[in-house]
Amino acid sequence: MKSSTLKLLVSDARKFNRIYDEQREDEAGIQREDFLRRFPIDSLSSLTLRQYAIGQNKGETFCHWVEHGTDKWARITGATANKFGVYFGFEGKDSEARYRYTKKFAGNLPLQGAEKRVFKNIKAQLLKVVQKGRELDFRAIDLNPLSQMLKAKIISLYFRDHYLPLCSSDLLYDVAQMLEFDSGSLSEIQHEALLLKQKSPIFSDWSSLKLARFLRRRLLGDFDGDSPSPSEQPSRQQSYQNIDYSPNFEELARKAREKGEKSEAFALEREKLRLRSRGLEALIPMIKDRTKQPRYGYDFESFSSRGQPRYIEVKTFTGSRFFLSANELRKAQDEKTGKNYFFYLVTYDKYEEPEDCLIYKAEEVLSWCDLKPQNFLALAPKGFDKHMERNS
C-alpha cells in the first residue's frame, strides 16, 4: 500500500471515530455470541436437516441465524434462499410448502424428495469450509461450492480475528482495490483487509466489525450523519372515544408484570453475551440485579469496560414508546450516573417472545424523545387531614 493511500485512510479513520456508534457493535457482538452458543463448531457434524434448513422449525435453524439472526454482524439478505443449498418453503407459482434444493448439490438425485441425501452433501461442504477457514486455506475456501455470501458470513462468524465481516464479492473486490491488494481470492481479501490494523496505530485496537463498517462507509464516501433513533416508525394512536371498554386492570397489570420480567431475563442474557463478546467474561458474575429494588432507578449494574460501570434499565419496546418512572428519569439525567446509564429496549416477535435487544445510551434516547407526563404526585397541604375530618 502506498504511503499516500494510508495517509488518506488514517484521515478518514479519524472522522469515522467521531461518528462510530459502539452500541451497534455491542448488538452485533451479542448476535454473534448467541449464534456461537446455539451452533458451536464442534456441533456442526451432528447438524440435522431440520436444524439447518431455513423456513421451518420456528426459525430456530442454522440458516436463519446465519442470515437474519446475525444481520447486525453482516447482511447477506437479498439473494434467494437457494444460497443455502436447501430450504423449506414455496417456489414461484408452486404453493406447496416443502423442502427444496438446488441442482448443484443434488447431482443425479431427483429434484424432489431427496432432501436428506442432498443435505448430506451440503453438510460435508459446510464442515470443509469451516475446517479450511481455520487453516487459512483461501484456495480451498474459494473453490468450495457453498454460495459466496454464505461461506463468507460463516467464516467471519467463527473466525472473527481472521476474516472481515464483509460477504459480497463486489464489495470485497472494491475493498481490495481501495487497499491496493493484488489478489483475486475473496476469502484472502477478507483476511488481508484485517492486516490494516498493523499499518497504523489508529486501527490497532479496532475490532473486525468496526473495520468492516469503516471500509464500507468509505466506499460510499460518507462520514457524516447521526446514529439512528430507536425507531423510525411514526407513532400510531388509536381512538377509543366511542368504544364501551371496561378494562380488567388487575389482569392487565399481571400481564405487564410478566412481560416485564421476561424482558429483564432476556436483556440480562444479552448483557452476558455482550460482555463475553468484549472479552469481559470474568465480569459476568459481578453483575448486580436491582430489578426488585426500584429505589436504584435501574435494573442491572454491569460494566462497559473494566472499571467503568454500566447502569441498565430494561424496557419492553413496542416500536414507538416506553414508560419511565420519575426515579429512572432522574438517574438517567443525573450528572454522576447519566453518562453510564443505558436503555435496553426489548422487542417481541409475532409469537410474543423476545426477539431483539436494542442498546442505547440514555442521553441519546432522551435527546430524541418527547417526554410526556403520565402520572402526577398529589402532595396534601398541612392541615388537610383536619379538613377531611370536618367533611366526613
N, C-alpha and C positions, 0 to 999 in steps of 0.2 A: 504494500500500500504506500502510495506517495505521501510525503510529509504534508503536502498541501491538502490532500484529501482528509488525512487525520485531523488536521487543524480545523477544517470546516466541521467535521463530525463532533469534535470537542466543543466547538462554539455552539452548535445546535443542542448538544447534550446539556449544556448549562441552561439553555432556555427550557428544555424538557424537564429538568429537575424542578423548575419553578411551578410547573403545572401538573406534575405527575401526582396521581391520586393513589396513595398506598392502600386505601381501604379496598379499592377494586382488586389490588393484588392479594389482599387478605382473602377476599371472597373466592378468587381463583384458586388460591392455595388450599382453602377449605374443600373446594370441589375435588381437587386432585387427591387430597388425603382421604376423602370419602371413597373415591374410586379405588385407591390402593387398598383400602380396608376391605372393600367388597370383592375385589379381584386381584389379590396378591399374585405375583409372578408364579409362585410355587403351586397355585391352584389352577393355572390355565390348562394343564394337561388333563384335568378331570372335568373341564367345562363341557356341559351338555348343550344340545341344540336349543332346548328351552331356555337355558341360561344365557345363550349367546344372541339369538335372533331378535331383532327389534320388531315391535308391533304386537307383542303378546306378553304374558307373564306380568301384567300390570306395570309394565315399564321397568321392571327390575332385571334388566338384561345388560350384558356386556356392551352391546352396540348402543343401547340407549345411553349408557353412562359415558361411552367414548364420544358420542355426538352431543346430546342435549345436557346430560348430567355434568359435563365439564366444559360447557360452552364459554365460560369466562376464562378458561385456560387457553383454549384455541378453538376457533369456529371452523367446523367442517360441514355446516349445513349448506344447502343449495343444490348439491348433487342428489340424485335419487338414491333410494335405499339399495339399489344394485351395488353400490360401493362396498357393501358388507358381504357380498357373495351370496348370502341367503337372508331372507326376511319373511315375515308373516304379514299378509295383507292383501290388498287389491292391486290390479294392474290394468290400466286402460279401461276398456268397457267391460272387462271381466269383473263382476261384482262379488265373486266368491272369495271369502277370506280364507286363505290357505298359505302354506309355505311356498315360497317362490325362490328360484335360484338362477344364477347366470350360467350360460353355456361354458364359460371359461373354467369353472370348477366342476361342471357335470361331465365333461368329456363325452364318452359314448353312452352315458346313462340317459334314461328318458327325462324329459323336461318337466315331468310331474310325478310325484310320489317317491322320489329317490332322495329326499332331503337329508335323511340321516347319513347316507353314504357320501353325499356332496359335502355335508358339514365336516365329515371326517377329513376330507381333502383340505377344507378351509382351515380347520384347526391345526393341521400339520404345518400349513404355511404361517399361521399365527405364531406358533411355537418357534418356527425358524426365524421369523423377523425379530422376535424378542431376543433369541439367542445371538443372532448376528448383530443386533443393536448393542448388546452388552459387549461384544467383541470388537466393535467399531469396524465391522466388515462392510464398508459402504457399497462395494460392488454387489455383494450378496443381497443387501437390503434393496438396492435399486432394481435388481433382477427378480425380486420376489413378486409373484402375481397379484398379491393384495393391492387394492387401489392405492394410489399415491397419497390421497388425503387421509385414508385410514391408517396406513403404516407410519406416516409422518406423525400423526397425532399419538399413536400408541408409543412410539419410541420416545417422544418428548414427555409423555406422562411417566413412563417407567424410568427414564434416564434423563432427568431434567438438567443435570450438570454437563451433559454431553450433546444434547440436541435442542436447538432453538424451537420453541413452540410456534412455528410458522409451518403451514402444511401445503398450501397450493404451490404447484410447480411454477406458475407465472410469478408469484410473489418471491419465491426463493431465487429464481433466476434474476429478478430485479435487484434483490439484496446482493447477490454475487457481483453484479455489475457495479453497484454502488460501492462495495467494499473492495473492488478490483481483485476478485478471486478468479483464478484461471481454472475453473472446474465445471464439468457438466454433470457431476453427480449431485443429485438433490439431497441425499442424506449427508453427503460430505459438506455441502453448503450449510445444512442445519448445524453441523458440528463446527465447521471452521468459523462461522459467524461469532460463536462464543469466544473465540480467541481474541476478539476485540477487547475483551476485559483485560488482556495483558498489554494492550497497546498504550493505554493512558490511565493514570490514577483515577480519573473521573468515572471510569467504567468498572474499576476493580471490585467494588462491593455491590455492583448491580446484580440482581437475580436474572436468570434467563428470561423470565417473563417480562421484566422491565426492559431488558434489551430488545426483545421482540417487539414490544409496543413502541419503543423509540424508533426502531428501524422502519416499522410500518408507517408510523406517523411522518417520518422524514421523507419517505417515498411520496406521501401526499403533500409534502411541503407545508404542513400546518402545525404551528406550535402556539396557537392562540386558542382561546376558549376556556370555558369553565367546566367544572365537574357537573354531571347530571344530577338533577334532584331525585328524590326517592321515587317519584312517579311523574311522568309527563302526561298522564291521562287527566282530562278535565274532571272535576268533581261532579258526581251525579246526585242530584237531590230529588226525592220523590215526595209528592204532596199527599198528606193523609187527612186533609181537612174534611173530606166528605165520606170518610170511612169510619164506621162504628167499630172501634177497636178497643178491646179491654185486655191489655196485656197481663200475663201472669209474671209479675215482677220477680217472684222467688225463683221461678223456673228459668227466666232469662238470666238472673244473677248466677244461678248454678252453672248454666252452660258457659257463661262468660268466664267464670272462675276455672272451670275445667279446661277451656280452650287456652286461657292464660297460662295455666300450669303446663299444658302441652307445649306451648310456645317457649316457655322458660327452659324446659328439658331439652327441646330441640336446639335452642340457642346455646345452651351450655355445651352440648356435644360439638357444635360447630366451633365454639371457642377453643375447646380442647384440640380440635383438628387444626385450627389456626396456629396455636402455639407449637404444635408438632411440625407444621409446615415451615415455621420460622426457626426451627432448631431449638425451641424452648420447652421441650417436653418435660424437663426436670421441674418446671414451674407449675405444671398441671395440678399436682396435689396441694398446691398453695392457694388455689382459687378459693375465695370465701363466698359462701352462699348467704345472701341477705334477703332472699325472697320472703321470708317470714318476719322480717324486721323493717317495716316501712319507714321507720324514722331515719334510716340511712339515705333514702331518696334514690336508691338504685338497687338492682337485683343481684349483681355479682361484682366482686372485686377481683380483677385479674391483672395482667401485665401486658403492656405494649412492647416492652423490652426489659432486659434485666435492670431492675432498679427504677423502672418507670411504671407507675400504676395505671390501670385502666378501669374506669367505673362504667359498668354496663347496665343499661336499662333496656329490658326486653319489651317489645310491643308487638301485638298482633296487628298486622298491617293489611288493610283492605285495598290498597292502591290509591287511596285519596286522603285518608285521615287516620289518626290515632289520638289517644287521650293522655294527658299529663296531669298529675296531681300538682298542687301548689308547691309541695316539698320537692318533687322531682324537677320542676322548672327552676326552683331556687338553686338546687345543686348543679343543674346544667349551666346556669348563668353565674355561678359562684366564681370568684376570682381565683380561688385555690383549686377547686375540683373541676371547674368547667373545661379547662384545656385538655383534661384527660377523661372527659365524660363522653360516652358513645351510646348511640341508639342502635340496637339490633332489631331490625324490623322483619318479623317472620311472616311470610306469605304462605297461602294454602292452595292446594290443588283442587280439582273438581270433586275429589273424594273426601274433602275436608280434612286432609292430612297435611302437615307442614311440608312445604316444598322447597323454600329457599330462605336464606337469612341475609338481608341486606345490611351492611355495616356502614354507618355514617358517624362522623364527628357531630356532637350535639350542636356546636357553634355553627356548623354548616347548615344543618337542618333548620335551626331557629332563624337563620338569615333568609331561608327560602319561604318558610311557612307563615301563614297568617294565624296568629293566636286569638282564639275566640273564647271568652269566658263561658263556662257551662254551669258552674256552681258558685254560690256565694255564702260566706260565713256571716251569720247574723249574731252580733255581739249585743247582748242586752245592757242597757244603761244601769247605773246604780239605782237601787230602789225599785227596780222593775218587779221584783218578787212581791213587794208590798202592794204594787199596783194590781198584780194578778189576784192577790188575796181579796182585795176590795171588790173585784169584778167577778169573783167566783160564786 
